[in-house]
Amino acid sequence: MNQNRWMSLLGLANRARKIISGEELVIKEVRSGRAKLVILSKDASANTYKKITDKCKSYNVPVSLVDSRNDLGQAIGKEARVVVAIMEAGFAGKLSELLDESQWG
C-alpha cells in the first residue's frame, strides 16, 4: 500500500516539475544546494551508489532507497531511472516519511 502512496506522490512532484532525474543532473543539483532529497534505487551500480551517497553526505542531502529502478521510472512515467532529486521541501519531507514507512512497515 505504501509503495503506491510514495509512487503517486513522486508522480505528482514530477508533474509539478519539482524533480530532476539522471546521475549527472542530480549531482549538479546537490552541489547547488537545490536538491532537498535524493531517491536512489537499490539496484544502482556500486560506482553510482558510492558517487551519489558520498556527494549527498558532503552536502547534507538526505538519501532514501527504493527497491528497483523500474519502480522509480514507473512513478515518474519514464523508463527505468536509477536516481532522482526532489527540489521542493514539502514533497521531499512527505516522500521521505512515506519511504521510511515502506522500508520498516
Gaussian input, Z-matrix of N, CA and C with variables (Angstrom, degrees):
# hf/3-21g

backbone

0 1
 N
 C     1     B1
 C     2     B2     1     A1
 N     3     B3     2     A2     1     D1
 C     4     B4     3     A3     2     D2
 C     5     B5     4     A4     3     D3
 N     6     B6     5     A5     4     D4
 C     7     B7     6     A6     5     D5
 C     8     B8     7     A7     6     D6
 N     9     B9     8     A8     7     D7
 C    10    B10     9     A9     8     D8
 C    11    B11    10    A10     9     D9
 N    12    B12    11    A11    10    D10
 C    13    B13    12    A12    11    D11
 C    14    B14    13    A13    12    D12
 N    15    B15    14    A14    13    D13
 C    16    B16    15    A15    14    D14
 C    17    B17    16    A16    15    D15
 N    18    B18    17    A17    16    D16
 C    19    B19    18    A18    17    D17
 C    20    B20    19    A19    18    D18
 N    21    B21    20    A20    19    D19
 C    22    B22    21    A21    20    D20
 C    23    B23    22    A22    21    D21
 N    24    B24    23    A23    22    D22
 C    25    B25    24    A24    23    D23
 C    26    B26    25    A25    24    D24
 N    27    B27    26    A26    25    D25
 C    28    B28    27    A27    26    D26
 C    29    B29    28    A28    27    D27
 N    30    B30    29    A29    28    D28
 C    31    B31    30    A30    29    D29
 C    32    B32    31    A31    30    D30
 N    33    B33    32    A32    31    D31
 C    34    B34    33    A33    32    D32
 C    35    B35    34    A34    33    D33
 N    36    B36    35    A35    34    D34
 C    37    B37    36    A36    35    D35
 C    38    B38    37    A37    36    D36
 N    39    B39    38    A38    37    D37
 C    40    B40    39    A39    38    D38
 C    41    B41    40    A40    39    D39
 N    42    B42    41    A41    40    D40
 C    43    B43    42    A42    41    D41
 C    44    B44    43    A43    42    D42
 N    45    B45    44    A44    43    D43
 C    46    B46    45    A45    44    D44
 C    47    B47    46    A46    45    D45
 N    48    B48    47    A47    46    D46
 C    49    B49    48    A48    47    D47
 C    50    B50    49    A49    48    D48
 N    51    B51    50    A50    49    D49
 C    52    B52    51    A51    50    D50
 C    53    B53    52    A52    51    D51
 N    54    B54    53    A53    52    D52
 C    55    B55    54    A54    53    D53
 C    56    B56    55    A55    54    D54
 N    57    B57    56    A56    55    D55
 C    58    B58    57    A57    56    D56
 C    59    B59    58    A58    57    D57
 N    60    B60    59    A59    58    D58
 C    61    B61    60    A60    59    D59
 C    62    B62    61    A61    60    D60
 N    63    B63    62    A62    61    D61
 C    64    B64    63    A63    62    D62
 C    65    B65    64    A64    63    D63
 N    66    B66    65    A65    64    D64
 C    67    B67    66    A66    65    D65
 C    68    B68    67    A67    66    D66
 N    69    B69    68    A68    67    D67
 C    70    B70    69    A69    68    D68
 C    71    B71    70    A70    69    D69
 N    72    B72    71    A71    70    D70
 C    73    B73    72    A72    71    D71
 C    74    B74    73    A73    72    D72
 N    75    B75    74    A74    73    D73
 C    76    B76    75    A75    74    D74
 C    77    B77    76    A76    75    D75
 N    78    B78    77    A77    76    D76
 C    79    B79    78    A78    77    D77
 C    80    B80    79    A79    78    D78
 N    81    B81    80    A80    79    D79
 C    82    B82    81    A81    80    D80
 C    83    B83    82    A82    81    D81
 N    84    B84    83    A83    82    D82
 C    85    B85    84    A84    83    D83
 C    86    B86    85    A85    84    D84
 N    87    B87    86    A86    85    D85
 C    88    B88    87    A87    86    D86
 C    89    B89    88    A88    87    D87
 N    90    B90    89    A89    88    D88
 C    91    B91    90    A90    89    D89
 C    92    B92    91    A91    90    D90
 N    93    B93    92    A92    91    D91
 C    94    B94    93    A93    92    D92
 C    95    B95    94    A94    93    D93
 N    96    B96    95    A95    94    D94
 C    97    B97    96    A96    95    D95
 C    98    B98    97    A97    96    D96
 N    99    B99    98    A98    97    D97
 C   100   B100    99    A99    98    D98
 C   101   B101   100   A100    99    D99
 N   102   B102   101   A101   100   D100
 C   103   B103   102   A102   101   D101
 C   104   B104   103   A103   102   D102
 N   105   B105   104   A104   103   D103
 C   106   B106   105   A105   104   D104
 C   107   B107   106   A106   105   D105
 N   108   B108   107   A107   106   D106
 C   109   B109   108   A108   107   D107
 C   110   B110   109   A109   108   D108
 N   111   B111   110   A110   109   D109
 C   112   B112   111   A111   110   D110
 C   113   B113   112   A112   111   D111
 N   114   B114   113   A113   112   D112
 C   115   B115   114   A114   113   D113
 C   116   B116   115   A115   114   D114
 N   117   B117   116   A116   115   D115
 C   118   B118   117   A117   116   D116
 C   119   B119   118   A118   117   D117
 N   120   B120   119   A119   118   D118
 C   121   B121   120   A120   119   D119
 C   122   B122   121   A121   120   D120
 N   123   B123   122   A122   121   D121
 C   124   B124   123   A123   122   D122
 C   125   B125   124   A124   123   D123
 N   126   B126   125   A125   124   D124
 C   127   B127   126   A126   125   D125
 C   128   B128   127   A127   126   D126
 N   129   B129   128   A128   127   D127
 C   130   B130   129   A129   128   D128
 C   131   B131   130   A130   129   D129
 N   132   B132   131   A131   130   D130
 C   133   B133   132   A132   131   D131
 C   134   B134   133   A133   132   D132
 N   135   B135   134   A134   133   D133
 C   136   B136   135   A135   134   D134
 C   137   B137   136   A136   135   D135
 N   138   B138   137   A137   136   D136
 C   139   B139   138   A138   137   D137
 C   140   B140   139   A139   138   D138
 N   141   B141   140   A140   139   D139
 C   142   B142   141   A141   140   D140
 C   143   B143   142   A142   141   D141
 N   144   B144   143   A143   142   D142
 C   145   B145   144   A144   143   D143
 C   146   B146   145   A145   144   D144
 N   147   B147   146   A146   145   D145
 C   148   B148   147   A147   146   D146
 C   149   B149   148   A148   147   D147
 N   150   B150   149   A149   148   D148
 C   151   B151   150   A150   149   D149
 C   152   B152   151   A151   150   D150
 N   153   B153   152   A152   151   D151
 C   154   B154   153   A153   152   D152
 C   155   B155   154   A154   153   D153
 N   156   B156   155   A155   154   D154
 C   157   B157   156   A156   155   D155
 C   158   B158   157   A157   156   D156
 N   159   B159   158   A158   157   D157
 C   160   B160   159   A159   158   D158
 C   161   B161   160   A160   159   D159
 N   162   B162   161   A161   160   D160
 C   163   B163   162   A162   161   D161
 C   164   B164   163   A163   162   D162
 N   165   B165   164   A164   163   D163
 C   166   B166   165   A165   164   D164
 C   167   B167   166   A166   165   D165
 N   168   B168   167   A167   166   D166
 C   169   B169   168   A168   167   D167
 C   170   B170   169   A169   168   D168
 N   171   B171   170   A170   169   D169
 C   172   B172   171   A171   170   D170
 C   173   B173   172   A172   171   D171
 N   174   B174   173   A173   172   D172
 C   175   B175   174   A174   173   D173
 C   176   B176   175   A175   174   D174
 N   177   B177   176   A176   175   D175
 C   178   B178   177   A177   176   D176
 C   179   B179   178   A178   177   D177
 N   180   B180   179   A179   178   D178
 C   181   B181   180   A180   179   D179
 C   182   B182   181   A181   180   D180
 N   183   B183   182   A182   181   D181
 C   184   B184   183   A183   182   D182
 C   185   B185   184   A184   183   D183
 N   186   B186   185   A185   184   D184
 C   187   B187   186   A186   185   D185
 C   188   B188   187   A187   186   D186
 N   189   B189   188   A188   187   D187
 C   190   B190   189   A189   188   D188
 C   191   B191   190   A190   189   D189
 N   192   B192   191   A191   190   D190
 C   193   B193   192   A192   191   D191
 C   194   B194   193   A193   192   D192
 N   195   B195   194   A194   193   D193
 C   196   B196   195   A195   194   D194
 C   197   B197   196   A196   195   D195
 N   198   B198   197   A197   196   D196
 C   199   B199   198   A198   197   D197
 C   200   B200   199   A199   198   D198
 N   201   B201   200   A200   199   D199
 C   202   B202   201   A201   200   D200
 C   203   B203   202   A202   201   D201
 N   204   B204   203   A203   202   D202
 C   205   B205   204   A204   203   D203
 C   206   B206   205   A205   204   D204
 N   207   B207   206   A206   205   D205
 C   208   B208   207   A207   206   D206
 C   209   B209   208   A208   207   D207
 N   210   B210   209   A209   208   D208
 C   211   B211   210   A210   209   D209
 C   212   B212   211   A211   210   D210
 N   213   B213   212   A212   211   D211
 C   214   B214   213   A213   212   D212
 C   215   B215   214   A214   213   D213
 N   216   B216   215   A215   214   D214
 C   217   B217   216   A216   215   D215
 C   218   B218   217   A217   216   D216
 N   219   B219   218   A218   217   D217
 C   220   B220   219   A219   218   D218
 C   221   B221   220   A220   219   D219
 N   222   B222   221   A221   220   D220
 C   223   B223   222   A222   221   D221
 C   224   B224   223   A223   222   D222
 N   225   B225   224   A224   223   D223
 C   226   B226   225   A225   224   D224
 C   227   B227   226   A226   225   D225
 N   228   B228   227   A227   226   D226
 C   229   B229   228   A228   227   D227
 C   230   B230   229   A229   228   D228
 N   231   B231   230   A230   229   D229
 C   232   B232   231   A231   230   D230
 C   233   B233   232   A232   231   D231
 N   234   B234   233   A233   232   D232
 C   235   B235   234   A234   233   D233
 C   236   B236   235   A235   234   D234
 N   237   B237   236   A236   235   D235
 C   238   B238   237   A237   236   D236
 C   239   B239   238   A238   237   D237
 N   240   B240   239   A239   238   D238
 C   241   B241   240   A240   239   D239
 C   242   B242   241   A241   240   D240
 N   243   B243   242   A242   241   D241
 C   244   B244   243   A243   242   D242
 C   245   B245   244   A244   243   D243
 N   246   B246   245   A245   244   D244
 C   247   B247   246   A246   245   D245
 C   248   B248   247   A247   246   D246
 N   249   B249   248   A248   247   D247
 C   250   B250   249   A249   248   D248
 C   251   B251   250   A250   249   D249
 N   252   B252   251   A251   250   D250
 C   253   B253   252   A252   251   D251
 C   254   B254   253   A253   252   D252
 N   255   B255   254   A254   253   D253
 C   256   B256   255   A255   254   D254
 C   257   B257   256   A256   255   D255
 N   258   B258   257   A257   256   D256
 C   259   B259   258   A258   257   D257
 C   260   B260   259   A259   258   D258
 N   261   B261   260   A260   259   D259
 C   262   B262   261   A261   260   D260
 C   263   B263   262   A262   261   D261
 N   264   B264   263   A263   262   D262
 C   265   B265   264   A264   263   D263
 C   266   B266   265   A265   264   D264
 N   267   B267   266   A266   265   D265
 C   268   B268   267   A267   266   D266
 C   269   B269   268   A268   267   D267
 N   270   B270   269   A269   268   D268
 C   271   B271   270   A270   269   D269
 C   272   B272   271   A271   270   D270
 N   273   B273   272   A272   271   D271
 C   274   B274   273   A273   272   D272
 C   275   B275   274   A274   273   D273
 N   276   B276   275   A275   274   D274
 C   277   B277   276   A276   275   D275
 C   278   B278   277   A277   276   D276
 N   279   B279   278   A278   277   D277
 C   280   B280   279   A279   278   D278
 C   281   B281   280   A280   279   D279
 N   282   B282   281   A281   280   D280
 C   283   B283   282   A282   281   D281
 C   284   B284   283   A283   282   D282
 N   285   B285   284   A284   283   D283
 C   286   B286   285   A285   284   D284
 C   287   B287   286   A286   285   D285
 N   288   B288   287   A287   286   D286
 C   289   B289   288   A288   287   D287
 C   290   B290   289   A289   288   D288
 N   291   B291   290   A290   289   D289
 C   292   B292   291   A291   290   D290
 C   293   B293   292   A292   291   D291
 N   294   B294   293   A293   292   D292
 C   295   B295   294   A294   293   D293
 C   296   B296   295   A295   294   D294
 N   297   B297   296   A296   295   D295
 C   298   B298   297   A297   296   D296
 C   299   B299   298   A298   297   D297
 N   300   B300   299   A299   298   D298
 C   301   B301   300   A300   299   D299
 C   302   B302   301   A301   300   D300
 N   303   B303   302   A302   301   D301
 C   304   B304   303   A303   302   D302
 C   305   B305   304   A304   303   D303
 N   306   B306   305   A305   304   D304
 C   307   B307   306   A306   305   D305
 C   308   B308   307   A307   306   D306
 N   309   B309   308   A308   307   D307
 C   310   B310   309   A309   308   D308
 C   311   B311   310   A310   309   D309
 N   312   B312   311   A311   310   D310
 C   313   B313   312   A312   311   D311
 C   314   B314   313   A313   312   D312

   B1=1.4589
   B2=1.5221
   B3=1.3517
   B4=1.4595
   B5=1.5179
   B6=1.3538
   B7=1.4587
   B8=1.5261
   B9=1.3268
   B10=1.4627
   B11=1.5191
   B12=1.3224
   B13=1.4646
   B14=1.5230
   B15=1.3522
   B16=1.4630
   B17=1.5135
   B18=1.3365
   B19=1.4695
   B20=1.5300
   B21=1.3167
   B22=1.4701
   B23=1.5257
   B24=1.3283
   B25=1.4606
   B26=1.5289
   B27=1.3290
   B28=1.4651
   B29=1.5265
   B30=1.3239
   B31=1.4667
   B32=1.5179
   B33=1.3251
   B34=1.4666
   B35=1.5312
   B36=1.3410
   B37=1.4700
   B38=1.5262
   B39=1.3194
   B40=1.4641
   B41=1.5254
   B42=1.3236
   B43=1.4666
   B44=1.5250
   B45=1.3345
   B46=1.4678
   B47=1.5325
   B48=1.3305
   B49=1.4709
   B50=1.5260
   B51=1.3334
   B52=1.4655
   B53=1.5170
   B54=1.3489
   B55=1.4652
   B56=1.5237
   B57=1.3216
   B58=1.4652
   B59=1.5241
   B60=1.3298
   B61=1.4621
   B62=1.5204
   B63=1.3213
   B64=1.4575
   B65=1.5180
   B66=1.3182
   B67=1.4647
   B68=1.5296
   B69=1.3212
   B70=1.4747
   B71=1.5220
   B72=1.3292
   B73=1.4681
   B74=1.5251
   B75=1.3307
   B76=1.4698
   B77=1.5233
   B78=1.3305
   B79=1.4655
   B80=1.5235
   B81=1.3311
   B82=1.4667
   B83=1.5367
   B84=1.3304
   B85=1.4654
   B86=1.5264
   B87=1.3392
   B88=1.4660
   B89=1.5288
   B90=1.3332
   B91=1.4763
   B92=1.5221
   B93=1.3305
   B94=1.4665
   B95=1.5287
   B96=1.3446
   B97=1.4557
   B98=1.5193
   B99=1.3333
   B100=1.4725
   B101=1.5208
   B102=1.3276
   B103=1.4770
   B104=1.5270
   B105=1.3299
   B106=1.4670
   B107=1.5254
   B108=1.3356
   B109=1.4648
   B110=1.5208
   B111=1.3224
   B112=1.4594
   B113=1.5212
   B114=1.3314
   B115=1.4607
   B116=1.5249
   B117=1.3251
   B118=1.4580
   B119=1.5220
   B120=1.3315
   B121=1.4651
   B122=1.5293
   B123=1.3186
   B124=1.4664
   B125=1.5273
   B126=1.3302
   B127=1.4642
   B128=1.5322
   B129=1.3367
   B130=1.4643
   B131=1.5339
   B132=1.3119
   B133=1.4713
   B134=1.5253
   B135=1.3202
   B136=1.4726
   B137=1.5221
   B138=1.3307
   B139=1.4567
   B140=1.5369
   B141=1.3229
   B142=1.4674
   B143=1.5190
   B144=1.3230
   B145=1.4603
   B146=1.5249
   B147=1.3354
   B148=1.4634
   B149=1.5269
   B150=1.3224
   B151=1.4680
   B152=1.5369
   B153=1.3333
   B154=1.4691
   B155=1.5311
   B156=1.3274
   B157=1.4693
   B158=1.5238
   B159=1.3326
   B160=1.4716
   B161=1.5225
   B162=1.3251
   B163=1.4707
   B164=1.5265
   B165=1.3195
   B166=1.4679
   B167=1.5315
   B168=1.3290
   B169=1.4635
   B170=1.5254
   B171=1.3344
   B172=1.4665
   B173=1.5269
   B174=1.3364
   B175=1.4688
   B176=1.5327
   B177=1.3442
   B178=1.4675
   B179=1.5269
   B180=1.3220
   B181=1.4632
   B182=1.5251
   B183=1.3415
   B184=1.4691
   B185=1.5269
   B186=1.3291
   B187=1.4676
   B188=1.5258
   B189=1.3231
   B190=1.4610
   B191=1.5204
   B192=1.3252
   B193=1.4661
   B194=1.5191
   B195=1.3317
   B196=1.4685
   B197=1.5201
   B198=1.3324
   B199=1.4563
   B200=1.5203
   B201=1.3283
   B202=1.4612
   B203=1.5132
   B204=1.3285
   B205=1.4650
   B206=1.5243
   B207=1.3399
   B208=1.4688
   B209=1.5279
   B210=1.3523
   B211=1.4723
   B212=1.5241
   B213=1.3244
   B214=1.4564
   B215=1.5276
   B216=1.3138
   B217=1.4641
   B218=1.5160
   B219=1.3286
   B220=1.4640
   B221=1.5284
   B222=1.3211
   B223=1.4646
   B224=1.5287
   B225=1.3316
   B226=1.4690
   B227=1.5284
   B228=1.3339
   B229=1.4597
   B230=1.5185
   B231=1.3166
   B232=1.4607
   B233=1.5110
   B234=1.3391
   B235=1.4596
   B236=1.5172
   B237=1.3118
   B238=1.4682
   B239=1.5357
   B240=1.3142
   B241=1.4615
   B242=1.5179
   B243=1.3261
   B244=1.4570
   B245=1.5249
   B246=1.3304
   B247=1.4667
   B248=1.5268
   B249=1.3386
   B250=1.4635
   B251=1.5312
   B252=1.3195
   B253=1.4615
   B254=1.5158
   B255=1.3299
   B256=1.4629
   B257=1.5265
   B258=1.3393
   B259=1.4550
   B260=1.5329
   B261=1.3115
   B262=1.4602
   B263=1.5232
   B264=1.3196
   B265=1.4689
   B266=1.5338
   B267=1.3128
   B268=1.4642
   B269=1.5177
   B270=1.3352
   B271=1.4649
   B272=1.5265
   B273=1.3298
   B274=1.4693
   B275=1.5216
   B276=1.3339
   B277=1.4610
   B278=1.5115
   B279=1.3265
   B280=1.4661
   B281=1.5295
   B282=1.3354
   B283=1.4642
   B284=1.5181
   B285=1.3224
   B286=1.4561
   B287=1.5266
   B288=1.3246
   B289=1.4731
   B290=1.5373
   B291=1.3213
   B292=1.4663
   B293=1.5274
   B294=1.3461
   B295=1.4614
   B296=1.5216
   B297=1.3402
   B298=1.4577
   B299=1.5262
   B300=1.3318
   B301=1.4672
   B302=1.5213
   B303=1.3557
   B304=1.4638
   B305=1.5342
   B306=1.3380
   B307=1.4539
   B308=1.5257
   B309=1.3188
   B310=1.4721
   B311=1.5290
   B312=1.3384
   B313=1.4524
   B314=1.4609
   A1=111.75
   A2=116.15
   A3=118.90
   A4=112.69
   A5=116.06
   A6=118.31
   A7=109.65
   A8=116.67
   A9=119.75
   A10=111.49
   A11=116.82
   A12=120.28
   A13=111.89
   A14=117.49
   A15=117.79
   A16=111.53
   A17=116.75
   A18=119.45
   A19=110.69
   A20=117.04
   A21=120.67
   A22=111.08
   A23=115.40
   A24=119.51
   A25=110.95
   A26=117.25
   A27=120.41
   A28=110.40
   A29=116.40
   A30=120.67
   A31=111.29
   A32=116.37
   A33=121.28
   A34=110.55
   A35=116.34
   A36=120.89
   A37=110.14
   A38=116.79
   A39=120.94
   A40=110.66
   A41=116.37
   A42=119.90
   A43=111.70
   A44=116.08
   A45=120.69
   A46=111.09
   A47=116.25
   A48=123.23
   A49=112.23
   A50=115.77
   A51=121.70
   A52=112.27
   A53=117.60
   A54=119.27
   A55=110.46
   A56=114.09
   A57=123.18
   A58=106.20
   A59=117.63
   A60=118.91
   A61=109.70
   A62=114.89
   A63=120.97
   A64=110.63
   A65=115.92
   A66=121.81
   A67=113.66
   A68=117.57
   A69=120.40
   A70=111.88
   A71=117.24
   A72=120.67
   A73=111.40
   A74=116.37
   A75=120.66
   A76=109.97
   A77=117.23
   A78=120.75
   A79=110.92
   A80=116.58
   A81=120.96
   A82=111.01
   A83=116.50
   A84=120.77
   A85=111.99
   A86=117.26
   A87=121.22
   A88=109.04
   A89=116.29
   A90=121.07
   A91=112.00
   A92=116.37
   A93=120.29
   A94=112.41
   A95=116.32
   A96=120.06
   A97=113.89
   A98=117.03
   A99=119.80
   A100=112.95
   A101=118.16
   A102=120.97
   A103=109.49
   A104=116.69
   A105=122.11
   A106=112.20
   A107=116.53
   A108=122.45
   A109=107.45
   A110=116.54
   A111=121.27
   A112=107.58
   A113=115.79
   A114=121.47
   A115=106.87
   A116=114.92
   A117=122.54
   A118=109.02
   A119=116.96
   A120=118.63
   A121=109.89
   A122=115.13
   A123=120.88
   A124=111.82
   A125=117.31
   A126=119.42
   A127=112.76
   A128=117.05
   A129=121.07
   A130=108.83
   A131=116.23
   A132=118.81
   A133=109.11
   A134=116.46
   A135=121.27
   A136=110.81
   A137=116.56
   A138=121.44
   A139=111.14
   A140=116.58
   A141=121.58
   A142=110.37
   A143=116.53
   A144=121.61
   A145=110.56
   A146=116.30
   A147=121.14
   A148=111.15
   A149=116.63
   A150=120.79
   A151=111.26
   A152=116.29
   A153=121.09
   A154=110.67
   A155=117.45
   A156=118.89
   A157=111.74
   A158=117.77
   A159=120.01
   A160=111.39
   A161=116.81
   A162=120.63
   A163=109.99
   A164=116.94
   A165=120.32
   A166=111.06
   A167=116.29
   A168=120.40
   A169=110.52
   A170=116.96
   A171=119.23
   A172=112.26
   A173=118.27
   A174=121.08
   A175=112.33
   A176=117.29
   A177=122.73
   A178=113.74
   A179=116.16
   A180=121.58
   A181=107.18
   A182=118.39
   A183=119.86
   A184=111.89
   A185=115.38
   A186=121.84
   A187=108.09
   A188=116.47
   A189=121.43
   A190=107.96
   A191=115.85
   A192=120.81
   A193=110.74
   A194=115.78
   A195=122.11
   A196=107.62
   A197=116.27
   A198=120.71
   A199=115.14
   A200=117.66
   A201=116.97
   A202=112.84
   A203=114.30
   A204=121.15
   A205=110.72
   A206=116.61
   A207=119.64
   A208=111.10
   A209=116.75
   A210=120.35
   A211=110.32
   A212=116.05
   A213=121.52
   A214=110.57
   A215=116.48
   A216=120.69
   A217=112.06
   A218=116.12
   A219=121.08
   A220=110.89
   A221=116.46
   A222=120.86
   A223=112.17
   A224=117.11
   A225=119.46
   A226=112.46
   A227=115.77
   A228=120.21
   A229=113.85
   A230=116.90
   A231=120.87
   A232=108.45
   A233=116.32
   A234=117.75
   A235=109.21
   A236=116.37
   A237=122.08
   A238=112.49
   A239=116.03
   A240=122.77
   A241=108.59
   A242=116.79
   A243=121.32
   A244=110.86
   A245=116.81
   A246=119.76
   A247=110.50
   A248=115.73
   A249=121.27
   A250=108.81
   A251=115.27
   A252=121.62
   A253=108.68
   A254=116.47
   A255=122.59
   A256=106.79
   A257=116.45
   A258=120.68
   A259=113.76
   A260=117.56
   A261=120.68
   A262=109.82
   A263=116.82
   A264=122.50
   A265=113.26
   A266=118.42
   A267=121.27
   A268=111.80
   A269=116.28
   A270=121.09
   A271=110.16
   A272=116.51
   A273=121.18
   A274=110.92
   A275=117.37
   A276=121.05
   A277=112.60
   A278=116.27
   A279=120.31
   A280=111.29
   A281=117.25
   A282=120.32
   A283=111.14
   A284=116.63
   A285=120.96
   A286=110.43
   A287=115.37
   A288=121.91
   A289=110.49
   A290=117.88
   A291=122.39
   A292=111.66
   A293=116.90
   A294=120.15
   A295=110.92
   A296=117.96
   A297=120.92
   A298=110.55
   A299=116.87
   A300=121.48
   A301=111.14
   A302=116.88
   A303=119.30
   A304=111.33
   A305=117.51
   A306=119.34
   A307=111.63
   A308=117.28
   A309=120.76
   A310=113.68
   A311=115.96
   A312=116.94
   A313=111.44
   D1=-48.72
   D2=-179.08
   D3=-64.36
   D4=-28.68
   D5=178.06
   D6=-60.59
   D7=-42.56
   D8=178.47
   D9=-63.74
   D10=-35.95
   D11=-178.42
   D12=-66.48
   D13=-46.77
   D14=-179.75
   D15=-69.19
   D16=-34.81
   D17=178.95
   D18=-66.87
   D19=-39.20
   D20=177.82
   D21=-64.74
   D22=-43.73
   D23=-179.64
   D24=-65.98
   D25=-38.72
   D26=177.43
   D27=-64.76
   D28=-39.14
   D29=176.21
   D30=-62.21
   D31=-40.37
   D32=177.81
   D33=-64.12
   D34=-43.49
   D35=177.81
   D36=-61.94
   D37=-36.97
   D38=178.18
   D39=-65.00
   D40=-44.79
   D41=179.29
   D42=-65.46
   D43=-27.72
   D44=177.23
   D45=-83.85
   D46=1.68
   D47=-179.85
   D48=59.92
   D49=42.74
   D50=-179.79
   D51=-111.65
   D52=14.52
   D53=176.48
   D54=-129.92
   D55=156.19
   D56=175.17
   D57=-126.92
   D58=137.08
   D59=176.88
   D60=-123.30
   D61=154.61
   D62=-178.79
   D63=108.30
   D64=136.25
   D65=-172.12
   D66=-56.05
   D67=-53.38
   D68=-175.68
   D69=-66.14
   D70=-41.20
   D71=179.34
   D72=-65.40
   D73=-39.09
   D74=178.37
   D75=-63.94
   D76=-45.63
   D77=179.34
   D78=-60.38
   D79=-40.49
   D80=178.12
   D81=-60.85
   D82=-42.95
   D83=-179.83
   D84=-69.64
   D85=-35.29
   D86=176.76
   D87=-63.52
   D88=-46.56
   D89=178.95
   D90=-59.91
   D91=-39.14
   D92=-176.57
   D93=-75.26
   D94=-14.04
   D95=-179.77
   D96=87.23
   D97=4.77
   D98=-178.89
   D99=-85.23
   D100=-23.94
   D101=-179.24
   D102=-74.18
   D103=128.00
   D104=179.73
   D105=-98.70
   D106=-25.14
   D107=-179.78
   D108=-156.91
   D109=140.03
   D110=174.60
   D111=-115.26
   D112=132.60
   D113=176.95
   D114=-111.60
   D115=123.82
   D116=-174.28
   D117=-121.88
   D118=137.80
   D119=178.49
   D120=-82.10
   D121=146.09
   D122=-178.79
   D123=-68.03
   D124=-18.83
   D125=-179.91
   D126=-96.35
   D127=20.57
   D128=173.97
   D129=-68.31
   D130=155.01
   D131=177.56
   D132=-65.42
   D133=157.07
   D134=-178.63
   D135=-59.05
   D136=-38.99
   D137=-179.82
   D138=-64.41
   D139=-47.97
   D140=179.01
   D141=-62.81
   D142=-44.92
   D143=-179.98
   D144=-56.54
   D145=-48.09
   D146=-178.81
   D147=-65.52
   D148=-45.37
   D149=-178.14
   D150=-60.08
   D151=-46.88
   D152=-177.93
   D153=-68.52
   D154=-47.91
   D155=-177.13
   D156=-66.17
   D157=-39.13
   D158=177.85
   D159=-63.74
   D160=-44.05
   D161=-179.44
   D162=-64.41
   D163=-43.15
   D164=-179.88
   D165=-64.89
   D166=-39.48
   D167=179.30
   D168=-62.31
   D169=-44.34
   D170=-176.73
   D171=-71.25
   D172=-23.14
   D173=178.25
   D174=-105.71
   D175=10.29
   D176=178.48
   D177=55.33
   D178=46.61
   D179=175.81
   D180=-108.35
   D181=124.91
   D182=-179.39
   D183=-66.73
   D184=147.56
   D185=178.45
   D186=-121.05
   D187=130.64
   D188=172.91
   D189=-114.99
   D190=146.72
   D191=-179.64
   D192=-106.51
   D193=143.64
   D194=172.53
   D195=-122.62
   D196=160.67
   D197=-172.35
   D198=-63.21
   D199=-44.13
   D200=-175.03
   D201=-146.36
   D202=157.58
   D203=177.78
   D204=-65.79
   D205=-27.57
   D206=178.66
   D207=-67.48
   D208=-40.62
   D209=177.08
   D210=-60.60
   D211=-43.66
   D212=-177.78
   D213=-64.74
   D214=-45.66
   D215=178.55
   D216=-64.74
   D217=-43.42
   D218=-179.52
   D219=-61.13
   D220=-39.31
   D221=-178.01
   D222=-62.34
   D223=-32.00
   D224=-179.00
   D225=-104.86
   D226=9.78
   D227=174.72
   D228=72.36
   D229=28.63
   D230=178.25
   D231=-128.99
   D232=176.62
   D233=175.97
   D234=-71.37
   D235=-179.22
   D236=-173.52
   D237=-46.96
   D238=131.90
   D239=176.98
   D240=-125.99
   D241=137.77
   D242=-177.87
   D243=-91.05
   D244=-35.11
   D245=-175.12
   D246=-146.13
   D247=139.07
   D248=172.11
   D249=-134.97
   D250=151.72
   D251=175.65
   D252=-115.49
   D253=136.37
   D254=176.80
   D255=-96.13
   D256=129.56
   D257=-171.77
   D258=-100.06
   D259=-4.84
   D260=-174.91
   D261=-123.61
   D262=132.53
   D263=-171.81
   D264=-61.10
   D265=-39.79
   D266=-179.13
   D267=-61.96
   D268=-49.72
   D269=177.15
   D270=-61.55
   D271=-43.12
   D272=-177.18
   D273=-60.95
   D274=-44.86
   D275=-179.06
   D276=-62.84
   D277=-47.19
   D278=-178.00
   D279=-68.78
   D280=-40.54
   D281=178.27
   D282=-63.40
   D283=-42.13
   D284=179.05
   D285=-60.16
   D286=-43.07
   D287=178.81
   D288=-62.21
   D289=-47.75
   D290=-179.19
   D291=-65.29
   D292=-40.05
   D293=-179.99
   D294=-68.43
   D295=-37.02
   D296=176.04
   D297=-63.18
   D298=-43.24
   D299=178.16
   D300=-61.32
   D301=-42.16
   D302=-176.55
   D303=-69.94
   D304=-27.10
   D305=178.23
   D306=-76.05
   D307=-36.59
   D308=-173.45
   D309=-105.45
   D310=-19.68
   D311=-173.76
   D312=-102.96

